[in-house]
Amino acid sequence: MKCLCLFLLAAISALAAPPEPGFVSLFDGKTLTGWQSPAKPQDRYIVKDGLLTAPPGTGGNLVTAKQYANFILRFEYRLEPGGNSGIGIRYPGTGDSAYVGMEIQLLDDTHEKYKGLLHSEQHTGSIYDVVPARTRFQKPAGEWNEEEIMADGSHIRVTLNGVVIVDFDLSLVKEPEVLKKHPGLRRTAGYIGILGHRSRAEFRNIRIRELP
């Protein structure tokens, strides 16, 4: 009996333990609490059935109320066929996040509409216009993808569906013309944002762990 009780206590303890120690949710699945937008966020983003959705035809940024420096961000997303979205990191709050901060591209890059038009730094997971990602690890449009973005000082790592597709030290970027175009590469903190590009994109299970 004693062994059985100990086993049950251990099982209960395991179930109660958080699956991702140190992570906190950025999206409660019901409201836009903790997020802000230059425009009214409810005009551009919808919360329904536990999903945060950028509807077709909408654009603009939905950003966290808090700024972050070093972190691991985890989330799930899915795009419509030909869909285009992005995650902004270290965004100062004004300007184009892809340049004054950084944009981690989310794109249905195998869609026919993009054939022959994309540069290597425009595929899903790329640090937009700067660092290309490994390709072909995104699931087909309409299916859920799991992504992790780690920003630790100048080290940026992007993992898509369990595969590291970007692992780069931004301090290696030294070209004056690139740094002039992308001053955000040298930023050390800022907002995290969902960057709408006028196509449907859905998000869920958004959570973050801040790093020292």
Backbone as JSON, one array per atom type, in Angstrom:
{
  "sequence": "MKCLCLFLLAAISALAAPPEPGFVSLFDGKTLTGWQSPAKPQDRYIVKDGLLTAPPGTGGNLVTAKQYANFILRFEYRLEPGGNSGIGIRYPGTGDSAYVGMEIQLLDDTHEKYKGLLHSEQHTGSIYDVVPARTRFQKPAGEWNEEEIMADGSHIRVTLNGVVIVDFDLSLVKEPEVLKKHPGLRRTAGYIGILGHRSRAEFRNIRIRELP",
  "N": [[0.83, -1.21, 0.0], [1.94, 1.23, 0.82], [3.85, 1.63, -1.2], [2.15, 1.93, -3.38], [0.85, 4.31, -2.72], [2.99, 6.1, -2.75], [3.63, 5.93, -5.44], [1.3, 7.01, -6.62], [1.39, 9.6, -5.61], [3.71, 10.52, -6.85], [2.9, 10.4, -9.5], [0.81, 12.25, -9.53], [2.25, 14.55, -8.89], [3.88, 14.75, -11.14], [1.97, 15.28, -13.1], [1.12, 17.76, -12.26], [3.31, 19.36, -12.59], [4.7, 22.04, -14.45], [4.8, 21.89, -18.01], [6.64, 23.36, -19.46], [8.93, 24.78, -17.96], [9.37, 28.04, -16.67], [8.24, 29.39, -18.78], [5.79, 31.77, -19.84], [2.42, 32.56, -20.69], [1.54, 34.47, -23.57], [-0.85, 34.9, -24.71], [-4.17, 34.61, -23.95], [-6.14, 33.18, -25.18], [-8.68, 34.15, -25.29], [-8.95, 36.94, -25.24], [-7.46, 40.11, -26.24], [-5.76, 40.95, -24.33], [-2.77, 42.26, -23.07], [-1.71, 42.9, -25.47], [-1.13, 45.38, -28.03], [-1.9, 47.97, -30.45], [-1.16, 50.28, -33.11], [-3.47, 51.07, -34.43], [-6.96, 50.41, -33.75], [-6.9, 47.32, -32.26], [-8.95, 45.42, -32.41], [-10.07, 45.91, -34.83], [-8.46, 44.73, -36.65], [-7.5, 42.28, -35.81], [-8.72, 39.14, -34.72], [-10.12, 37.33, -32.04], [-11.06, 34.12, -31.53], [-12.45, 31.0, -30.75], [-10.17, 30.22, -29.36], [-8.08, 31.08, -30.92], [-5.8, 33.45, -32.28], [-6.29, 35.63, -34.78], [-5.33, 37.03, -37.85], [-7.3, 38.44, -40.11], [-8.1, 37.95, -43.66], [-7.08, 40.54, -45.9], [-6.35, 42.39, -44.03], [-3.93, 44.42, -42.34], [-0.93, 45.63, -40.75], [0.54, 46.02, -37.42], [0.39, 44.02, -34.51], [1.33, 44.26, -31.33], [3.23, 43.27, -28.42], [2.47, 44.41, -25.09], [4.6, 44.74, -23.5], [8.16, 45.2, -23.54], [10.89, 43.17, -24.71], [14.1, 41.72, -24.21], [16.22, 39.49, -24.23], [15.21, 36.25, -25.02], [13.14, 33.27, -25.3], [10.8, 32.48, -27.6], [7.84, 30.78, -28.19], [5.41, 29.34, -30.35], [2.43, 28.44, -32.22], [1.43, 28.33, -35.61], [-0.62, 28.86, -38.54], [-1.08, 29.21, -42.04], [-3.02, 30.62, -44.73], [-3.4, 29.34, -48.13], [-0.74, 30.59, -50.01], [-0.26, 32.47, -48.13], [1.03, 35.23, -46.15], [2.93, 36.43, -43.55], [4.43, 37.5, -40.45], [6.82, 37.6, -37.72], [7.68, 40.08, -35.57], [10.58, 41.17, -33.88], [12.29, 42.8, -31.18], [11.31, 45.3, -31.78], [10.99, 48.81, -32.02], [8.6, 50.19, -31.79], [7.64, 52.11, -33.54], [7.71, 52.7, -37.09], [8.91, 50.52, -39.75], [8.89, 47.26, -38.91], [10.5, 45.25, -39.98], [12.86, 46.47, -40.54], [13.57, 48.55, -38.68], [13.43, 47.01, -36.47], [13.51, 43.55, -36.3], [12.31, 41.15, -38.62], [11.0, 37.96, -38.52], [10.36, 35.87, -41.0], [7.2, 34.61, -42.07], [5.76, 32.6, -44.33], [3.93, 31.16, -47.01], [5.87, 29.78, -48.79], [6.18, 27.97, -50.89], [4.13, 28.27, -52.6], [2.55, 28.72, -55.77], [2.32, 31.38, -56.59], [4.6, 32.65, -55.73], [6.67, 31.63, -57.14], [9.87, 31.74, -58.44], [10.21, 34.35, -57.63], [11.19, 34.94, -55.12], [13.82, 36.02, -52.99], [16.63, 34.46, -51.35], [16.63, 35.25, -48.7], [14.01, 35.63, -48.05], [12.44, 33.52, -47.49], [10.39, 31.36, -45.41], [11.07, 31.69, -41.96], [13.43, 33.06, -42.28], [15.59, 35.76, -41.26], [14.29, 38.54, -42.16], [15.28, 39.68, -45.3], [17.93, 39.61, -44.67], [19.21, 37.27, -43.41], [19.21, 34.07, -44.68], [16.96, 31.28, -44.35], [17.01, 27.71, -43.79], [15.14, 25.67, -46.01], [11.93, 24.08, -46.79], [10.88, 22.88, -44.54], [8.53, 23.67, -43.51], [5.08, 22.99, -42.93], [2.37, 22.07, -45.16], [0.18, 24.68, -46.41], [-2.52, 25.6, -44.32], [-2.11, 23.69, -42.42], [-0.98, 23.18, -39.03], [1.95, 24.68, -37.73], [4.85, 24.47, -35.64], [6.83, 26.77, -34.0], [9.91, 28.13, -32.81], [11.57, 30.93, -31.58], [14.63, 32.12, -30.69], [16.26, 34.71, -29.08], [19.2, 35.87, -28.05], [21.22, 38.06, -26.9], [23.32, 38.87, -29.54], [22.81, 36.54, -30.82], [20.69, 34.72, -32.81], [18.26, 32.3, -33.17], [16.22, 30.13, -35.02], [13.74, 27.75, -34.9], [11.89, 25.41, -36.62], [9.2, 23.32, -36.59], [10.69, 21.46, -35.13], [13.17, 21.53, -36.33], [16.22, 23.19, -36.68], [16.44, 26.1, -38.42], [17.56, 28.56, -38.78], [20.51, 29.82, -37.45], [22.33, 32.09, -36.13], [24.79, 34.65, -35.69], [24.38, 37.93, -35.18], [26.37, 39.81, -34.98], [28.14, 39.28, -36.94], [27.31, 40.55, -39.17], [28.49, 43.09, -40.94], [28.5, 44.81, -43.06], [28.27, 48.08, -44.2], [26.13, 49.07, -45.8], [24.09, 47.24, -45.38], [23.64, 47.45, -42.61], [22.85, 50.09, -42.48], [20.42, 49.98, -43.82], [19.1, 48.17, -42.2], [18.92, 48.99, -39.3], [17.86, 47.87, -37.04], [19.13, 45.48, -36.52], [21.06, 45.86, -34.67], [19.75, 46.44, -32.37], [18.93, 45.85, -28.94], [16.7, 45.28, -27.47], [13.08, 45.32, -27.41], [9.67, 45.46, -28.68], [7.64, 42.52, -29.23], [6.0, 41.38, -32.09], [3.07, 40.56, -34.07], [2.96, 40.55, -37.46], [0.92, 41.73, -39.74], [0.15, 40.94, -43.12], [-1.92, 41.3, -44.93], [-3.09, 38.84, -45.47], [-4.69, 35.79, -44.42], [-3.77, 34.63, -41.26], [-3.2, 32.48, -38.56], [-2.81, 32.05, -35.03], [-1.7, 30.37, -32.07], [-1.21, 29.16, -28.68], [0.88, 30.87, -27.72], [3.8, 31.65, -26.14], [6.38, 32.64, -23.79], [9.75, 32.72, -22.62], [11.83, 34.57, -20.67], [15.28, 35.34, -20.95], [18.35, 35.56, -19.06]],
  "CA": [[0.0, 0.0, 0.0], [2.83, 2.38, 0.88], [4.44, 1.8, -2.53], [1.11, 2.43, -4.26], [0.64, 5.72, -2.38], [4.13, 6.86, -3.26], [3.5, 5.97, -6.91], [0.24, 7.94, -6.96], [1.88, 10.95, -5.33], [4.67, 10.87, -7.9], [2.15, 10.62, -10.74], [0.11, 13.53, -9.4], [3.26, 15.6, -8.96], [4.31, 14.88, -12.54], [0.92, 15.93, -13.85], [1.0, 19.14, -11.83], [4.51, 20.1, -12.98], [4.53, 22.75, -15.73], [5.53, 21.21, -19.08], [7.68, 24.23, -19.96], [9.31, 25.64, -16.83], [9.85, 29.38, -16.97], [7.47, 30.03, -19.84], [4.51, 32.38, -19.5], [1.58, 32.74, -21.87], [1.32, 35.81, -24.09], [-2.19, 34.94, -25.31], [-5.05, 33.82, -23.09], [-7.1, 32.43, -25.98], [-10.02, 34.75, -25.19], [-8.92, 38.39, -25.4], [-6.2, 40.7, -26.69], [-5.06, 41.46, -23.16], [-1.32, 42.14, -23.19], [-1.3, 43.29, -26.82], [-1.52, 46.72, -28.41], [-1.76, 48.24, -31.87], [-1.32, 51.69, -33.44], [-4.89, 51.22, -34.7], [-7.73, 49.57, -32.83], [-6.56, 45.94, -32.59], [-10.11, 44.62, -32.74], [-10.4, 46.13, -36.24], [-7.54, 43.99, -37.51], [-7.23, 40.94, -35.31], [-9.89, 38.51, -34.14], [-9.92, 36.22, -31.12], [-12.22, 33.23, -31.6], [-12.15, 29.57, -30.62], [-8.82, 30.03, -28.85], [-7.09, 31.46, -31.93], [-5.55, 34.85, -32.6], [-6.35, 35.58, -36.24], [-5.27, 38.19, -38.74], [-8.18, 38.08, -41.22], [-7.67, 38.38, -44.99], [-7.3, 41.93, -46.22], [-5.93, 43.28, -42.95], [-2.49, 44.59, -42.2], [-0.53, 46.32, -39.54], [1.22, 45.29, -36.37], [-0.17, 43.81, -33.18], [2.57, 44.06, -30.57], [3.11, 43.06, -26.99], [2.48, 45.61, -24.27], [5.89, 44.77, -22.82], [9.34, 44.99, -24.37], [11.72, 42.02, -24.33], [15.48, 41.77, -24.69], [16.65, 38.13, -24.54], [14.03, 35.41, -24.76], [12.73, 32.18, -26.19], [9.39, 32.62, -27.94], [7.28, 29.59, -28.83], [4.03, 29.53, -30.79], [1.98, 27.65, -33.36], [0.78, 29.17, -36.61], [-0.95, 28.28, -39.84], [-1.33, 30.21, -43.07], [-3.84, 30.24, -45.86], [-2.56, 29.15, -49.32], [-0.13, 31.83, -50.46], [-0.28, 33.41, -47.01], [2.24, 35.99, -45.83], [2.87, 37.07, -42.25], [5.77, 37.59, -39.87], [6.96, 37.9, -36.31], [8.65, 41.13, -35.33], [11.27, 41.12, -32.6], [13.07, 43.99, -30.84], [10.68, 46.4, -32.52], [10.95, 49.98, -31.14], [7.23, 50.68, -31.63], [7.28, 52.89, -34.72], [8.5, 52.35, -38.25], [8.75, 49.19, -40.34], [9.56, 46.32, -38.01], [11.5, 44.45, -40.7], [14.08, 47.25, -40.69], [13.93, 49.19, -37.41], [13.61, 45.86, -35.59], [13.78, 42.43, -37.19], [11.15, 40.32, -38.93], [11.18, 36.55, -38.84], [9.36, 35.68, -42.05], [6.25, 33.49, -42.15], [5.3, 32.7, -45.72], [3.69, 29.92, -47.75], [6.84, 30.09, -49.85], [6.15, 27.03, -52.02], [2.96, 28.56, -53.41], [2.83, 29.05, -57.16], [2.39, 32.83, -56.79], [5.94, 33.15, -55.39], [7.66, 30.9, -57.91], [10.85, 32.55, -59.15], [10.18, 35.74, -57.19], [11.73, 35.13, -53.77], [15.24, 35.95, -52.67], [16.86, 33.44, -50.32], [16.36, 35.82, -47.38], [12.58, 35.9, -47.93], [11.71, 32.28, -47.19], [9.94, 31.21, -44.03], [12.1, 31.54, -40.93], [14.55, 33.96, -42.51], [15.61, 37.12, -40.73], [13.87, 39.09, -43.44], [16.16, 40.48, -46.14], [19.3, 39.6, -44.15], [19.77, 35.93, -43.17], [18.32, 33.05, -45.23], [16.66, 30.08, -43.57], [16.87, 26.43, -44.48], [13.77, 25.6, -46.52], [11.18, 22.83, -46.95], [10.51, 22.28, -43.24], [7.2, 24.16, -43.17], [4.0, 22.11, -43.35], [1.53, 22.69, -46.2], [-0.78, 25.69, -45.99], [-3.7, 25.05, -43.66], [-1.7, 22.82, -41.32], [-0.31, 23.89, -37.94], [3.41, 24.61, -37.57], [5.39, 24.87, -34.35], [8.06, 27.55, -34.2], [10.59, 28.72, -31.66], [12.54, 31.98, -31.9], [15.48, 32.48, -29.57], [17.1, 35.9, -29.23], [20.08, 35.93, -26.88], [22.25, 38.98, -27.38], [23.37, 38.91, -31.0], [22.55, 35.2, -31.33], [19.3, 34.47, -33.18], [18.04, 30.93, -33.64], [14.83, 29.85, -35.37], [13.48, 26.32, -35.03], [10.58, 25.19, -37.22], [8.78, 21.91, -36.54], [11.75, 20.65, -34.55], [14.41, 21.63, -37.11], [16.86, 24.51, -36.64], [16.54, 26.58, -39.8], [18.46, 29.72, -38.71], [21.35, 29.87, -36.24], [23.19, 33.13, -36.68], [25.27, 35.71, -34.82], [24.2, 39.19, -35.9], [27.6, 40.6, -34.97], [28.87, 38.98, -38.17], [26.86, 41.48, -40.21], [29.33, 44.28, -40.81], [28.4, 45.62, -44.26], [27.63, 49.36, -43.88], [24.86, 49.27, -46.5], [23.08, 46.39, -44.72], [23.35, 48.03, -41.29], [22.09, 51.33, -42.7], [19.06, 49.59, -44.2], [18.52, 47.38, -41.12], [19.5, 49.39, -38.02], [17.32, 47.02, -35.98], [20.02, 44.35, -36.25], [21.89, 46.2, -33.52], [18.92, 46.68, -31.2], [19.08, 44.84, -27.89], [15.41, 45.04, -26.84], [11.95, 45.92, -28.11], [8.41, 44.72, -28.64], [7.4, 41.38, -30.11], [4.78, 41.69, -32.82], [2.54, 39.81, -35.2], [3.0, 41.51, -38.56], [-0.07, 41.36, -40.75], [0.48, 41.28, -44.51], [-3.14, 41.26, -45.74], [-3.57, 37.49, -45.72], [-5.12, 35.15, -43.18], [-2.78, 33.9, -40.48], [-3.77, 32.13, -37.26], [-1.8, 31.77, -34.03], [-2.17, 29.84, -30.79], [-0.15, 28.69, -27.77], [2.0, 31.82, -27.75], [4.38, 31.75, -24.79], [7.73, 33.19, -23.82], [10.62, 32.63, -21.44], [12.89, 35.56, -20.73], [16.62, 34.87, -20.63], [19.13, 36.56, -18.32]],
  "C": [[0.86, 1.26, 0.0], [3.44, 2.67, -0.49], [3.43, 2.4, -3.49], [0.87, 3.92, -4.01], [1.77, 6.59, -2.91], [4.06, 7.02, -4.77], [2.46, 7.0, -7.32], [0.67, 9.38, -6.73], [2.84, 11.42, -6.41], [3.95, 11.18, -9.2], [1.43, 11.96, -10.71], [1.08, 14.69, -9.52], [3.72, 15.83, -10.38], [3.27, 15.6, -13.37], [0.83, 17.42, -13.52], [2.18, 20.0, -12.28], [4.3, 20.8, -14.31], [5.37, 22.08, -16.81], [6.7, 22.02, -19.63], [8.09, 25.2, -18.86], [9.85, 26.99, -17.29], [9.08, 30.11, -18.04], [6.17, 30.62, -19.3], [3.74, 32.62, -20.79], [1.5, 34.2, -22.27], [-0.08, 35.97, -24.67], [-3.1, 34.02, -24.52], [-6.11, 33.04, -23.85], [-8.49, 33.03, -26.01], [-10.05, 36.24, -25.53], [-7.58, 38.82, -25.98], [-5.46, 41.36, -25.54], [-3.56, 41.22, -23.31], [-0.78, 42.5, -24.56], [-1.8, 44.69, -27.12], [-1.27, 46.93, -29.9], [-1.87, 49.74, -32.1], [-2.76, 52.03, -33.8], [-5.65, 50.38, -33.68], [-7.48, 48.1, -33.17], [-7.77, 45.1, -32.97], [-10.55, 44.82, -34.19], [-9.54, 45.28, -37.17], [-7.35, 42.55, -37.07], [-8.45, 40.42, -34.55], [-9.46, 37.41, -33.18], [-11.19, 35.38, -31.12], [-11.75, 31.79, -31.53], [-10.7, 29.32, -30.21], [-7.72, 30.43, -29.81], [-6.99, 32.98, -32.03], [-5.37, 34.93, -34.11], [-6.19, 36.96, -36.86], [-6.12, 37.83, -39.96], [-7.62, 38.52, -42.57], [-7.97, 39.87, -45.2], [-6.86, 42.91, -45.15], [-4.41, 43.36, -42.92], [-2.16, 45.25, -40.89], [0.02, 45.4, -38.48], [0.35, 45.17, -35.12], [1.01, 43.43, -32.31], [2.28, 43.88, -29.09], [3.12, 44.4, -26.26], [3.83, 45.81, -23.6], [7.02, 44.6, -23.83], [10.18, 43.85, -23.81], [13.11, 42.18, -24.94], [15.9, 40.38, -25.16], [15.55, 37.17, -24.13], [14.01, 34.19, -25.67], [11.23, 32.3, -26.37], [8.93, 31.35, -28.66], [5.83, 29.86, -29.21], [3.72, 28.54, -31.91], [1.28, 28.59, -34.33], [0.36, 28.34, -37.81], [-1.37, 29.41, -40.77], [-2.32, 29.69, -44.09], [-2.93, 30.0, -47.08], [-2.05, 30.49, -49.85], [0.01, 32.87, -49.36], [1.09, 34.01, -46.69], [2.04, 36.68, -44.49], [4.3, 37.18, -41.71], [5.69, 37.83, -38.38], [8.05, 38.96, -36.17], [9.29, 40.96, -33.97], [12.13, 42.37, -32.44], [12.61, 45.21, -31.62], [10.55, 47.62, -31.6], [9.56, 50.58, -30.95], [6.74, 51.57, -32.75], [8.2, 52.5, -35.87], [8.22, 50.94, -38.72], [9.57, 48.19, -39.55], [10.65, 45.51, -38.69], [12.84, 45.16, -40.8], [14.52, 47.9, -39.37], [14.03, 48.19, -36.27], [14.1, 44.72, -36.47], [12.47, 41.69, -37.43], [11.6, 38.91, -39.23], [10.03, 36.17, -39.78], [8.5, 34.46, -41.82], [5.58, 33.6, -43.5], [5.04, 31.3, -46.28], [4.55, 29.97, -49.0], [6.89, 29.1, -51.0], [4.95, 27.28, -52.94], [3.36, 29.05, -54.79], [3.03, 30.56, -57.36], [3.78, 33.4, -56.51], [7.04, 32.5, -56.24], [8.57, 31.85, -58.69], [10.96, 33.99, -58.67], [10.91, 35.99, -55.87], [13.25, 35.12, -53.77], [15.42, 34.94, -51.53], [16.51, 33.94, -48.93], [14.89, 36.15, -47.17], [11.78, 34.64, -47.61], [11.35, 32.22, -45.71], [11.1, 30.95, -43.07], [13.28, 32.46, -41.1], [14.44, 35.2, -41.64], [15.46, 37.99, -41.98], [14.92, 40.01, -44.07], [17.62, 40.47, -45.68], [19.88, 38.2, -44.09], [18.79, 34.88, -43.7], [18.14, 31.87, -44.28], [16.76, 28.83, -44.44], [15.4, 26.25, -44.85], [13.23, 24.18, -46.5], [10.85, 22.15, -45.63], [9.16, 22.79, -42.74], [6.15, 23.18, -43.68], [3.14, 22.82, -44.39], [0.55, 23.69, -45.61], [-2.03, 25.03, -45.42], [-3.38, 24.11, -42.52], [-0.93, 23.65, -40.28], [1.19, 23.62, -37.93], [3.78, 25.04, -36.16], [6.72, 25.59, -34.58], [8.6, 28.06, -32.87], [11.59, 29.74, -32.17], [13.32, 32.29, -30.62], [16.3, 33.7, -29.94], [17.9, 36.04, -27.95], [21.29, 36.79, -27.25], [22.2, 39.06, -28.9], [23.07, 37.55, -31.64], [21.06, 35.01, -31.57], [19.2, 33.05, -33.72], [16.55, 30.72, -33.87], [14.7, 28.35, -35.6], [12.06, 26.14, -35.52], [10.28, 23.7, -37.26], [9.93, 20.99, -36.13], [13.09, 20.73, -35.26], [14.96, 23.05, -37.02], [17.08, 24.98, -38.08], [17.35, 27.88, -39.9], [19.21, 29.63, -37.4], [22.48, 30.83, -36.57], [23.57, 34.15, -35.61], [25.24, 37.03, -35.6], [25.46, 40.06, -35.91], [28.44, 40.35, -36.21], [28.45, 39.88, -39.32], [27.61, 42.79, -40.03], [29.22, 45.22, -42.01], [27.65, 46.92, -43.97], [26.26, 49.54, -44.54], [23.74, 48.43, -45.87], [22.68, 47.0, -43.38], [22.59, 49.35, -41.42], [20.64, 51.01, -43.02], [18.34, 48.91, -43.05], [19.16, 47.78, -39.78], [19.01, 48.53, -36.86], [18.19, 45.83, -35.64], [20.89, 44.61, -35.03], [21.07, 46.52, -32.27], [19.06, 45.53, -30.2], [17.76, 44.52, -27.19], [14.32, 45.71, -27.66], [10.71, 45.06, -27.97], [8.47, 43.5, -29.55], [6.07, 41.62, -30.8], [4.38, 40.63, -33.82], [2.35, 40.82, -36.33], [2.05, 41.06, -39.67], [0.31, 41.82, -42.14], [-0.7, 41.0, -45.43], [-3.55, 39.86, -46.17], [-3.86, 36.81, -44.39], [-3.97, 34.37, -42.54], [-3.37, 33.68, -39.09], [-2.65, 31.69, -36.31], [-2.45, 31.21, -32.77], [-0.95, 29.42, -29.96], [1.09, 29.57, -27.81], [2.54, 31.97, -26.33], [5.85, 32.13, -24.9], [8.46, 32.9, -22.51], [11.73, 33.65, -21.61], [14.21, 34.95, -20.27], [17.38, 35.95, -19.88], [19.86, 37.52, -19.24]]
}
